[in-house]
Amino acid sequence: MNNIFLILFIIVIFFLFIEITLRYKKLIYMPLKFKILYCIFLLGKKTIIESYVICQRVHRGGFKSVHDLMQHYSKITNLSINQIYKKFIPNKVYSDYYSGAHGLVNETFDPELGFKAIPDQKLQTVNINEYGLRQTINVKNISRKKEKKIIFLGGSVMFGFGSTGDEKTIPSSVSRYLNNNKNTKFYYKCYNYGYFGDDSFKEAIKLAKIKDKPSIIISLGGFSDIINKIWGKQDDIINRLWGTKKSINSSLYNFLKQFLIFRAIKRFFLAYKNYDLVNDSLPVQSHEENDIYPLY
């Protein structure tokens, strides 16, 4: 009996060691206190997500540390290193922190548009207004010129993924450029309808729902159309090979999902079972799809 307990104890210790190693490596670029608290299951859920995305940007950008990434942000935005840290790094290890700049906004699902931002959000670098749109900083119409409405459509670039604030997005920049020009006959009010993953189909739906028709429509797109088409084909192939994914709501499964080792084992068996089929069926994608966005 003692031998059995000893064997079980050794197995548990082994799995805990693997789990801690996986957790430490997942946030490898974050400060030590974040990694330690994540290893002992005490890091806030949102802080985990934010920290993991930051680590991805460090890795994909070819930087050696979070500090190197923050210095890069500081250099290209003309903000001090302290300002950059305040915007991007959680000041509390257990908080509801989202910078917004890395695409982390609270979302809801729309049957027509897919995921969209929940209205009235104030994040470190992003403000979502009461209509669920990213806030555009419009120059005031001091001269009381006749107003023209400009609608901006597009995906994450138009939304401003990577920008250090609402004033740095394309619609806000266009508003400043047009309305600060003394020779402009009209006042142009700009609205940012861009959102992550929006393609031309979603843009058409958004335009159809706008009651107050715009004077000018500007669309920056094409990339999402290509990517969504590729991913759509992949989803069809995977569903045929693996079957439709079923939702599992058991308390045991939800408990096990917290452990990275459980996810790793699950992925290993799925990959082992379906590798040849998937490898022969999925199209090859360029590594350029993983390039990080420019910060502005």
Backbone as numpy.savetxt, mean C-alpha at the origin, in Angstrom:
# Nx Ny Nz CAx CAy CAz Cx Cy Cz
7.09 -41.99 29.98 6.26 -40.77 29.98 7.12 -39.51 29.98
8.20 -39.53 30.80 9.10 -38.37 30.87 9.78 -38.11 29.53
10.10 -39.21 28.83 10.74 -39.08 27.53 9.81 -38.41 26.52
8.52 -38.76 26.60 7.54 -38.18 25.69 7.44 -36.68 25.92
7.34 -36.27 27.20 7.26 -34.83 27.51 8.53 -34.10 27.07
9.66 -34.78 27.22 10.93 -34.18 26.80 10.96 -33.96 25.29
10.49 -34.96 24.56 10.45 -34.86 23.09 9.51 -33.73 22.67
8.31 -33.68 23.30 7.35 -32.63 22.98 7.93 -31.25 23.30
8.63 -31.15 24.42 9.24 -29.89 24.83 10.28 -29.44 23.79
11.09 -30.39 23.33 12.12 -30.07 22.33 11.48 -29.62 21.02
10.38 -30.28 20.63 9.67 -29.91 19.40 9.12 -28.49 19.50
8.49 -28.20 20.64 7.93 -26.86 20.85 9.02 -25.80 20.80
10.12 -26.05 21.47 11.25 -25.11 21.48 11.79 -24.91 20.06
11.87 -26.01 19.30 12.36 -25.93 17.93 11.46 -25.04 17.07
10.15 -25.28 17.17 9.21 -24.49 16.38 9.20 -23.03 16.81
9.32 -22.78 18.10 9.40 -21.40 18.59 10.66 -20.70 18.07
11.75 -21.44 18.01 13.00 -20.88 17.48 12.83 -20.49 16.01
12.21 -21.38 15.23 11.96 -21.09 13.81 11.03 -19.88 13.67
9.96 -19.84 14.49 9.00 -18.73 14.44 9.68 -17.40 14.75
10.48 -17.37 15.80 11.19 -16.14 16.19 12.16 -15.71 15.09
12.85 -16.68 14.48 13.78 -16.37 13.40 13.05 -15.75 12.21
11.91 -16.33 11.84 11.12 -15.80 10.73 10.62 -14.39 11.02
10.15 -14.17 12.25 9.65 -12.85 12.63 10.79 -11.82 12.63
11.93 -12.20 13.15 13.07 -11.28 13.19 13.48 -10.88 11.77
13.50 -11.85 10.86 13.91 -11.57 9.49 12.87 -10.75 8.73
11.60 -10.90 9.10 10.54 -10.17 8.39 10.69 -8.66 8.59
11.10 -8.26 9.78 11.31 -6.83 10.08 12.80 -6.54 10.26
13.62 -7.18 9.45 15.07 -7.14 9.62 15.65 -5.74 9.60
15.02 -4.81 8.86 15.59 -3.47 8.74 15.07 -2.49 9.78
14.08 -2.89 10.56 13.50 -1.99 11.55 14.37 -1.91 12.81
14.18 -0.84 13.63 14.93 -0.74 14.90 14.72 -1.99 15.77
15.69 -2.26 16.65 15.70 -3.49 17.43 14.44 -3.67 18.27
13.94 -2.57 18.88 12.76 -2.72 19.75 11.54 -3.21 18.99
11.42 -2.84 17.70 10.30 -3.32 16.89 10.43 -4.82 16.66
11.65 -5.26 16.35 11.88 -6.68 16.07 11.65 -7.53 17.32
12.12 -7.05 18.46 11.95 -7.82 19.69 10.48 -7.96 20.05
9.73 -6.87 20.00 8.31 -6.92 20.35 7.52 -7.76 19.36
7.92 -7.74 18.09 7.25 -8.59 17.10 7.54 -10.06 17.37
8.77 -10.35 17.78 9.16 -11.74 18.08 8.38 -12.31 19.26
8.00 -11.46 20.20 7.26 -11.94 21.38 5.77 -11.58 21.30
5.29 -11.31 20.06 3.86 -11.13 19.78 3.27 -9.90 20.50
4.04 -8.84 20.65 3.55 -7.66 21.35 3.54 -6.40 20.49
3.79 -6.53 19.19 3.79 -5.38 18.30 2.39 -5.17 17.74
1.93 -3.91 17.69 0.60 -3.60 17.17 0.41 -4.05 15.74
-0.80 -4.47 15.39 -1.07 -5.03 14.06 -0.75 -4.04 12.94
-1.21 -2.79 13.10 -0.97 -1.80 12.05 0.50 -1.42 11.97
1.16 -1.41 13.12 2.58 -1.11 13.13 3.37 -2.22 12.43
2.92 -3.45 12.56 3.54 -4.57 11.84 3.45 -4.35 10.34
2.26 -4.00 9.87 2.04 -3.81 8.43 2.91 -2.67 7.91
2.86 -1.54 8.62 3.65 -0.36 8.20 5.14 -0.70 8.19
5.61 -1.36 9.23 7.03 -1.70 9.33 7.46 -2.66 8.23
6.60 -3.64 7.92 6.92 -4.61 6.88 7.03 -3.95 5.51
6.11 -3.02 5.22 6.15 -2.33 3.93 7.40 -1.46 3.82
7.79 -0.82 4.93 9.02 -0.03 4.94 10.22 -0.94 4.66
10.24 -2.12 5.27 11.33 -3.08 5.03 11.38 -3.51 3.56
10.21 -3.67 2.95 10.16 -4.02 1.53 10.78 -2.92 0.67
10.49 -1.66 1.03 11.02 -0.54 0.27 12.55 -0.45 0.42
13.03 -0.76 1.62 14.48 -0.78 1.84 15.11 -1.84 0.94
14.53 -3.02 0.94 15.07 -4.15 0.17 15.00 -3.89 -1.33
13.82 -3.47 -1.80 13.63 -3.27 -3.23 14.41 -2.06 -3.75
14.65 -1.09 -2.88 15.40 0.09 -3.29 16.90 -0.10 -3.24
17.34 -1.26 -2.73 18.77 -1.53 -2.66 19.48 -0.83 -1.53
18.72 -0.40 -0.50 19.34 0.27 0.65 19.80 -0.77 1.67
20.67 -0.34 2.57 21.20 -1.25 3.59 20.43 -1.17 4.90
19.73 -0.08 5.12 19.02 0.10 6.39 17.86 1.07 6.20
16.98 1.13 7.21 15.88 2.10 7.19 16.44 3.52 7.18
17.53 3.73 7.91 18.12 5.07 7.96 18.60 5.52 6.58
19.16 4.59 5.80 19.57 4.92 4.43 18.37 5.33 3.59
17.25 4.62 3.76 16.02 4.96 3.03 15.51 6.33 3.45
15.52 6.60 4.76 15.05 7.89 5.25 15.95 9.03 4.76
17.26 8.78 4.67 18.17 9.79 4.13 17.88 10.06 2.66
17.55 9.00 1.93 17.17 9.14 0.52 15.90 9.98 0.41
14.90 9.69 1.24 13.68 10.48 1.25 13.98 11.95 1.55
14.87 12.17 2.52 15.22 13.53 2.92 15.87 14.29 1.76
16.75 13.61 1.04 17.49 14.24 -0.04 16.59 14.66 -1.19
15.63 13.80 -1.56 14.81 14.09 -2.74 13.57 14.92 -2.42
13.30 15.16 -1.13 12.13 15.96 -0.76 12.51 17.29 -0.12
13.81 17.48 0.14 14.29 18.69 0.82 13.70 18.85 2.23
13.33 17.74 2.84 12.88 17.75 4.23 14.01 17.25 5.12
14.03 17.70 6.36 15.08 17.24 7.28 14.87 15.77 7.61
15.94 15.13 8.06 15.85 13.72 8.42 14.87 13.50 9.56
14.77 14.45 10.48 13.82 14.35 11.59 12.38 14.43 11.09
12.13 15.30 10.11 10.79 15.41 9.53 10.40 14.12 8.82
11.35 13.52 8.13 11.08 12.27 7.41 10.77 11.15 8.39
11.56 11.04 9.46 11.31 10.01 10.46 9.93 10.19 11.09
9.54 11.43 11.34 8.25 11.70 11.95 7.11 11.28 11.05
7.30 11.42 9.73 6.26 11.06 8.77 6.13 9.56 8.57
7.27 8.85 8.58 7.27 7.47 8.10 7.46 6.39 9.15
8.10 6.71 10.27 8.39 5.69 11.26 7.42 5.82 12.44
6.71 4.76 12.80 5.78 4.83 13.94 6.49 5.30 15.21
5.89 6.28 15.89 6.51 6.77 17.13 6.15 5.91 18.32
5.20 4.99 18.14 4.83 4.04 19.17 4.82 2.65 18.56
5.30 1.68 19.32 5.37 0.32 18.78 4.02 -0.39 18.85
3.08 0.16 19.60 1.74 -0.43 19.62 0.74 0.70 19.41
0.38 0.92 18.16 -0.48 2.06 17.84 -1.30 1.78 16.59
-2.19 2.71 16.26 -2.99 2.64 15.04 -2.35 3.49 13.95
-1.03 3.46 13.89 -0.27 4.33 12.99 -0.31 3.83 11.55
-0.66 4.71 10.64 -0.44 4.51 9.21 0.14 5.79 8.65
1.26 5.73 7.96 1.79 6.95 7.35 0.94 7.34 6.14
0.38 6.33 5.46 -0.37 6.60 4.24 0.51 6.64 3.01
1.76 7.06 3.17 2.65 7.23 2.02 3.00 5.92 1.35
2.93 4.82 2.06 3.26 3.52 1.49 2.02 2.77 1.02
0.93 3.50 0.82 -0.28 2.88 0.31 -1.14 2.25 1.38
-0.89 2.58 2.64 -1.65 1.97 3.73 -2.75 2.92 4.19
-3.92 2.74 3.65 -5.08 3.51 4.09 -6.18 2.51 4.44
-7.07 2.90 5.32 -8.18 2.02 5.67 -9.17 1.97 4.53
-9.56 0.75 4.14 -10.37 0.56 2.94 -11.68 -0.15 3.23
-12.60 -0.01 2.28 -13.83 -0.77 2.27 -14.01 -1.33 0.87
-14.87 -2.34 0.72 -15.03 -2.99 -0.59 -16.29 -2.49 -1.27
-16.14 -2.07 -2.52 -17.26 -1.63 -3.35 -17.46 -2.66 -4.47
-18.69 -3.14 -4.67 -18.94 -4.18 -5.69 -18.51 -3.76 -7.10
-18.58 -2.46 -7.41 -18.23 -1.98 -8.74 -16.75 -1.58 -8.87
-16.23 -0.96 -7.83 -14.88 -0.39 -7.91 -13.82 -1.23 -7.21
-14.24 -2.25 -6.46 -13.29 -3.00 -5.67 -12.98 -2.25 -4.39
-11.74 -2.31 -3.92 -11.38 -1.63 -2.68 -11.25 -0.14 -2.91
-11.76 0.63 -1.96 -11.65 2.09 -2.02 -11.45 2.62 -0.60
-10.97 3.85 -0.51 -10.65 4.43 0.79 -11.92 4.76 1.58
-11.88 4.49 2.87 -12.96 4.90 3.77 -12.86 6.42 3.95
-13.98 7.15 3.88 -13.94 8.62 4.03 -13.42 9.07 5.39
-13.00 10.33 5.42 -12.59 11.02 6.66 -11.44 10.31 7.38
-10.29 10.25 6.71 -9.08 9.71 7.33 -8.00 10.78 7.37
-7.34 10.87 8.50 -6.22 11.81 8.65 -4.98 11.01 9.07
-4.10 10.78 8.11 -2.89 10.02 8.36 -1.68 10.95 8.36
-0.51 10.38 8.55 0.68 11.21 8.63 0.95 11.98 7.33
0.73 11.35 6.19 1.04 11.99 4.91 -0.17 12.07 3.98
-1.29 11.52 4.39 -2.47 11.46 3.52 -3.72 11.88 4.29
-4.55 12.69 3.64 -5.87 13.01 4.17 -6.92 12.59 3.16
-7.89 11.79 3.61 -9.01 11.36 2.77 -10.22 12.19 3.17
-10.85 12.85 2.21 -11.97 13.73 2.55 -13.27 12.97 2.77
-14.35 13.71 2.96 -15.64 13.09 3.29 -16.23 12.26 2.15
-15.68 12.42 0.93 -16.17 11.66 -0.23 -15.29 10.44 -0.53
-14.29 10.22 0.29 -13.40 9.09 0.07 -12.30 9.37 -0.94
-12.08 10.65 -1.26 -11.04 11.05 -2.21 -9.84 11.62 -1.46
-8.66 11.46 -2.04 -7.51 12.09 -1.42 -7.64 13.60 -1.52
-7.33 14.28 -0.42 -7.47 15.72 -0.36 -6.54 16.40 -1.36
-7.09 17.33 -2.14 -6.28 18.14 -3.04 -6.15 19.54 -2.45
-4.93 20.06 -2.39 -4.69 21.40 -1.85 -4.84 22.40 -2.99
-6.01 23.01 -3.09 -6.29 23.97 -4.14 -5.94 25.39 -3.70
-5.34 26.13 -4.62 -5.07 27.55 -4.37 -6.41 28.27 -4.26
-6.51 29.23 -3.34 -7.77 29.96 -3.15 -8.07 30.88 -4.33
-9.35 31.00 -4.64 -9.81 31.85 -5.76 -9.97 33.29 -5.27
-8.84 33.93 -5.04 -8.86 35.29 -4.48 -9.45 36.29 -5.47
-9.15 36.13 -6.75 -9.62 37.06 -7.78 -11.05 36.80 -8.22
-11.66 35.78 -7.63 -13.05 35.41 -7.95 -13.26 35.20 -9.46
-12.37 34.45 -10.05 -12.49 34.12 -11.47 -13.57 33.05 -11.66
-14.05 32.93 -12.87 -15.02 31.89 -13.19 -14.36 30.53 -13.00
-15.07 29.63 -12.32 -14.46 28.35 -11.94 -14.65 27.27 -12.99
-13.59 26.52 -13.21 -13.64 25.32 -14.05 -13.17 24.14 -13.21
-13.83 23.01 -13.38 -13.55 21.82 -12.58 -12.68 20.85 -13.37
-11.57 20.42 -12.77 -10.68 19.44 -13.39 -10.71 18.15 -12.57
-11.01 17.05 -13.24 -11.03 15.73 -12.62 -9.76 14.98 -13.02
-9.04 14.46 -12.03 -7.84 13.67 -12.28 -8.15 12.20 -12.00
-7.89 11.36 -12.99 -8.12 9.92 -12.87 -6.81 9.16 -13.03
-6.73 8.00 -12.43 -5.54 7.18 -12.57 -5.38 6.22 -11.41
-4.22 5.62 -11.34 -3.94 4.64 -10.30 -3.15 5.23 -9.15
-2.18 4.46 -8.65 -1.45 4.86 -7.46 -0.58 6.10 -7.67
-0.05 6.27 -8.88 0.78 7.45 -9.15 -0.06 8.72 -9.06
-1.25 8.69 -9.66 -2.14 9.85 -9.58 -2.61 10.08 -8.15
-2.90 9.00 -7.43 -3.31 9.13 -6.03 -2.22 9.82 -5.21
-0.96 9.51 -5.55 0.15 10.12 -4.84 0.88 9.16 -3.93
0.96 7.90 -4.37 1.67 6.90 -3.58 3.15 7.27 -3.49
3.63 7.49 -2.27 5.02 7.87 -2.08 5.21 9.34 -1.81
4.18 10.17 -2.02 4.32 11.60 -1.76 4.38 11.87 -0.26
5.05 12.93 0.12 5.21 13.24 1.54 4.05 14.06 2.09
3.09 14.40 1.25 1.93 15.15 1.73 0.96 15.41 0.59
-0.27 15.82 0.94 -1.31 16.08 -0.07 -0.89 17.18 -1.05
-0.09 18.11 -0.57 0.33 19.24 -1.41 1.31 18.82 -2.49
1.84 17.58 -2.40 2.84 17.12 -3.35 2.25 16.25 -4.46
0.95 16.00 -4.44 0.34 15.14 -5.46 0.22 15.91 -6.78
-0.03 15.18 -7.85 -0.16 15.80 -9.18 -1.30 16.81 -9.23
-2.52 16.48 -8.76 -3.61 17.47 -8.80 -3.29 18.76 -8.03
-2.67 18.63 -6.85 -2.32 19.82 -6.06 -1.27 20.65 -6.79
-0.31 19.99 -7.42 0.74 20.69 -8.16 0.17 21.42 -9.37
-0.77 20.78 -10.07 -1.41 21.41 -11.23 -2.23 22.63 -10.78
-2.92 22.52 -9.66 -3.69 23.64 -9.12 -2.79 24.84 -8.86
-1.64 24.60 -8.25 -0.70 25.70 -7.99 -0.19 26.32 -9.29
0.16 25.46 -10.22 0.73 25.94 -11.48 -0.26 26.80 -12.26
-1.49 26.32 -12.37 -2.49 27.04 -13.17 -2.98 28.31 -12.49
-3.29 28.20 -11.20 -3.93 29.32 -10.51 -2.96 30.40 -10.05
-1.67 30.10 -10.02 -0.67 31.12 -9.69 -0.21 31.87 -10.93
-0.72 31.45 -12.08 -0.40 32.14 -13.33 -1.36 33.32 -13.51
-0.83 34.52 -13.51 -1.66 35.74 -13.59 -2.42 35.85 -14.91
-1.92 35.19 -15.96 -2.55 35.27 -17.28 -3.70 34.27 -17.45
-3.92 33.43 -16.44 -5.01 32.45 -16.52 -6.36 33.15 -16.39
-7.27 32.88 -17.33 -8.58 33.55 -17.32 -9.55 32.92 -16.34
-9.35 31.65 -16.02 -10.29 30.93 -15.16 -9.60 30.47 -13.88
-10.43 30.12 -12.88 -9.93 29.47 -11.67 -10.19 27.98 -11.82
-9.14 27.19 -11.69 -9.26 25.75 -11.89 -9.25 25.03 -10.54
-10.36 24.37 -10.23 -10.44 23.59 -8.99 -10.22 22.13 -9.34
-9.24 21.53 -8.67 -8.81 20.18 -9.03 -9.31 19.15 -8.01
-9.66 17.96 -8.51 -10.15 16.87 -7.68 -9.38 15.59 -8.02
-8.88 14.93 -6.99 -8.08 13.72 -7.17 -8.96 12.48 -7.02
-9.34 11.88 -8.16 -10.14 10.65 -8.16 -9.27 9.41 -8.35
-7.96 9.57 -8.35 -7.07 8.44 -8.53 -7.06 7.54 -7.31
-6.83 6.25 -7.56 -6.72 5.31 -6.44 -5.93 4.08 -6.87
-5.42 3.35 -5.90 -4.54 2.21 -6.15 -5.22 1.17 -7.06
-4.53 0.84 -8.15 -5.01 -0.22 -9.02 -6.12 0.18 -9.97
-6.51 1.45 -10.00 -7.60 1.86 -10.90 -7.16 1.74 -12.36
-7.99 1.06 -13.16 -7.73 0.96 -14.59 -8.79 1.78 -15.33
-8.78 1.72 -16.66 -9.69 2.54 -17.46 -11.16 2.17 -17.21
-11.42 0.91 -16.88 -12.80 0.48 -16.61 -13.33 1.17 -15.35
-12.52 1.18 -14.28 -12.92 1.84 -13.04 -13.03 3.35 -13.21
-12.15 3.90 -14.04 -12.21 5.34 -14.32 -13.54 5.70 -14.99
-13.99 4.85 -15.93 -15.26 5.10 -16.63 -16.44 5.04 -15.66
-16.38 4.10 -14.70 -17.44 3.99 -13.69 -17.47 5.25 -12.82
-16.32 5.72 -12.41 -16.25 6.92 -11.57 -16.80 8.13 -12.31
-16.44 8.27 -13.59 -16.94 9.40 -14.38 -18.46 9.36 -14.51
-19.01 8.15 -14.69 -20.46 8.02 -14.86 -21.22 8.40 -13.58
-20.55 8.27 -12.43 -21.21 8.57 -11.16 -21.09 10.03 -10.74
-20.25 10.81 -11.43 -20.07 12.21 -11.08 -21.25 13.02 -11.59
-21.97 13.65 -10.68 -23.16 14.43 -11.06 -22.78 15.78 -11.66
-21.86 16.48 -11.01 -21.41 17.78 -11.49 -20.29 17.55 -12.50
-20.65 17.58 -13.78 -19.70 17.20 -14.83 -18.53 18.18 -14.90
-17.31 17.66 -15.06 -16.11 18.49 -15.09 -15.92 19.20 -16.43
-15.13 20.27 -16.39 -14.76 20.97 -17.62 -13.61 20.26 -18.31
-12.71 19.69 -17.51 -11.52 19.02 -18.04 -11.33 17.69 -17.31
-10.96 16.66 -18.07 -10.65 15.36 -17.48 -9.22 14.99 -17.86
-8.41 14.66 -16.85 -7.03 14.25 -17.08 -6.84 12.85 -16.53
-6.41 11.94 -17.38 -6.20 10.54 -16.96 -4.74 10.16 -17.15
-4.17 9.59 -16.11 -2.81 9.06 -16.17 -2.90 7.57 -15.89
-2.93 6.79 -16.93 -3.17 5.36 -16.75 -2.48 4.51 -17.79
-2.87 3.24 -17.83 -2.30 2.29 -18.77 -1.59 1.15 -18.07
-0.78 1.49 -17.06 -0.04 0.47 -16.33 -0.98 -0.48 -15.61
-1.99 0.09 -14.92 -2.93 -0.76 -14.16 -3.75 -1.65 -15.08
-4.06 -1.17 -16.29 -4.80 -1.99 -17.25 -4.01 -3.25 -17.60
-2.70 -3.07 -17.81 -1.85 -4.21 -18.16 -1.71 -5.16 -16.98
-1.38 -4.60 -15.80 -1.15 -5.43 -14.62 -2.42 -6.17 -14.20
-3.56 -5.46 -14.20 -4.82 -6.10 -13.81 -5.19 -7.22 -14.76
-4.86 -7.05 -16.03 -5.14 -8.10 -17.01 -4.28 -9.32 -16.74
-2.99 -9.09 -16.45 -2.08 -10.21 -16.15 -2.52 -10.93 -14.89
-2.79 -10.14 -13.82 -3.19 -10.75 -12.56 -4.53 -11.46 -12.68
-5.42 -10.90 -13.51 -6.72 -11.55 -13.72 -6.55 -12.92 -14.33
-5.64 -13.02 -15.31 -5.37 -14.31 -15.94 -4.75 -15.28 -14.95
-3.86 -14.75 -14.12 -3.22 -15.60 -13.12 -4.25 -16.14 -12.14
-5.16 -15.28 -11.70 -6.20 -15.71 -10.76 -7.06 -16.81 -11.35
-7.39 -16.66 -12.65 -8.20 -17.69 -13.32 -7.46 -19.03 -13.34
-6.17 -18.98 -13.66 -5.37 -20.20 -13.73 -5.26 -20.85 -12.35
-4.94 -20.03 -11.35 -4.77 -20.55 -9.99 -6.07 -21.15 -9.47
-7.20 -20.50 -9.76 -8.49 -21.02 -9.30 -8.81 -22.36 -9.95
-8.41 -22.51 -11.23 -8.66 -23.78 -11.91 -7.76 -24.88 -11.34
-6.53 -24.52 -11.01 -5.58 -25.51 -10.52 -5.83 -25.90 -9.07
-6.10 -24.88 -8.23 -6.21 -25.11 -6.80 -7.66 -25.18 -6.31
-8.58 -24.77 -7.20 -9.97 -24.70 -6.76 -10.23 -23.35 -6.13
-11.50 -22.98 -6.07 -11.86 -21.69 -5.48 -11.49 -21.65 -4.01
-10.87 -20.54 -3.61 -10.43 -20.40 -2.22 -11.64 -20.26 -1.30
-11.72 -21.09 -0.31 -12.83 -21.05 0.63 -12.42 -20.34 1.91
-13.37 -19.60 2.43 -13.10 -18.88 3.68 -13.17 -19.84 4.86
-12.12 -19.80 5.69 -12.07 -20.66 6.87 -12.17 -19.77 8.11
-13.19 -19.97 8.90 -13.43 -19.10 10.04 -13.27 -19.80 11.38
-12.70 -20.98 11.39 -12.55 -21.70 12.64 -11.57 -20.97 13.55
-11.82 -21.06 14.84 -10.96 -20.37 15.81 -9.54 -20.93 15.78
-9.39 -22.23 15.54 -8.07 -22.85 15.47 -7.27 -22.30 14.29
-7.93 -22.20 13.13 -7.26 -21.69 11.93 -6.85 -20.24 12.12
-7.74 -19.42 12.68 -7.43 -18.01 12.93 -6.28 -17.87 13.92
-6.20 -18.79 14.88 -5.09 -18.77 15.84 -3.77 -19.12 15.15
-3.80 -20.15 14.31 -2.59 -20.61 13.63 -2.07 -19.58 12.62
-2.99 -18.77 12.06 -2.59 -17.76 11.08 -1.63 -16.73 11.65
-1.62 -16.59 12.95 -0.73 -15.62 13.59 0.74 -16.04 13.49
0.97 -17.33 13.26 2.34 -17.86 13.25 2.89 -17.91 11.82
4.05 -17.30 11.62 4.66 -17.29 10.30 5.05 -18.69 9.85
5.43 -19.53 10.80 5.84 -20.89 10.44 4.66 -21.67 9.86
3.45 -21.41 10.37 2.25 -22.07 9.82 2.03 -21.62 8.38
2.18 -20.32 8.12 2.01 -19.82 6.75 3.07 -20.39 5.83
4.31 -20.50 6.33 5.40 -21.04 5.51 5.14 -22.50 5.14
4.68 -23.28 6.11 4.38 -24.69 5.84 3.23 -24.82 4.85
2.22 -24.00 5.02 1.07 -24.01 4.12 1.50 -23.70 2.68
2.32 -22.65 2.52 2.79 -22.27 1.20 3.67 -23.36 0.59
4.47 -24.00 1.42 5.36 -25.06 0.92 4.55 -26.20 0.33
3.52 -26.66 1.05 2.72 -27.78 0.55 1.92 -27.41 -0.69
1.41 -26.15 -0.75 0.69 -25.72 -1.95 1.64 -25.65 -3.15
2.84 -25.11 -2.91 3.82 -25.01 -4.00 4.28 -26.39 -4.46
4.52 -27.28 -3.50 4.97 -28.64 -3.83 3.90 -29.39 -4.63
2.66 -29.18 -4.25 1.56 -29.90 -4.89 1.30 -29.40 -6.31
1.45 -28.09 -6.52 1.01 -27.51 -7.79 2.13 -26.87 -8.60
3.39 -27.08 -8.22 4.49 -26.34 -8.85 4.53 -26.52 -10.37
4.53 -27.74 -10.83 4.67 -27.98 -12.26 3.53 -27.36 -13.06
2.31 -27.50 -12.54 1.15 -26.96 -13.25 1.22 -25.44 -13.33
1.51 -24.80 -12.20 1.56 -23.34 -12.17 2.74 -22.82 -12.98
3.89 -23.48 -12.86 5.09 -23.03 -13.55 4.91 -23.06 -15.05
4.15 -24.03 -15.55 3.95 -24.15 -16.99 2.83 -23.23 -17.49
1.99 -22.72 -16.58 0.79 -22.00 -17.00 0.90 -20.49 -16.87
1.61 -20.00 -15.83 1.64 -18.57 -15.59 2.61 -17.86 -16.51
2.25 -16.66 -16.99 3.17 -15.89 -17.84 4.34 -15.36 -17.03
5.47 -15.19 -17.71 6.66 -14.64 -17.06 6.48 -13.14 -16.90
6.81 -12.61 -15.69 6.71 -11.18 -15.44 8.09 -10.59 -15.26
8.22 -9.32 -15.63 9.49 -8.63 -15.48 9.74 -8.24 -14.04
11.02 -8.25 -13.65 11.37 -7.82 -12.30 11.09 -6.35 -12.11
10.91 -5.59 -13.22 10.69 -4.16 -13.13 9.36 -3.83 -12.45
8.47 -4.80 -12.37 7.19 -4.55 -11.71 7.37 -4.32 -10.22
8.51 -4.70 -9.67 8.76 -4.54 -8.24 9.53 -3.27 -7.91
9.84 -2.45 -8.94 10.57 -1.22 -8.67 9.74 -0.30 -7.77
10.40 0.39 -6.85 9.67 1.28 -5.93 9.31 2.55 -6.67
8.24 3.18 -6.20 7.79 4.43 -6.80 8.73 5.57 -6.40
8.83 6.58 -7.24 9.60 7.76 -6.83 8.84 8.53 -5.76
9.55 9.07 -4.80 8.93 9.88 -3.76 9.01 11.33 -4.17
7.94 12.08 -3.98 7.97 13.49 -4.40 7.17 14.34 -3.44
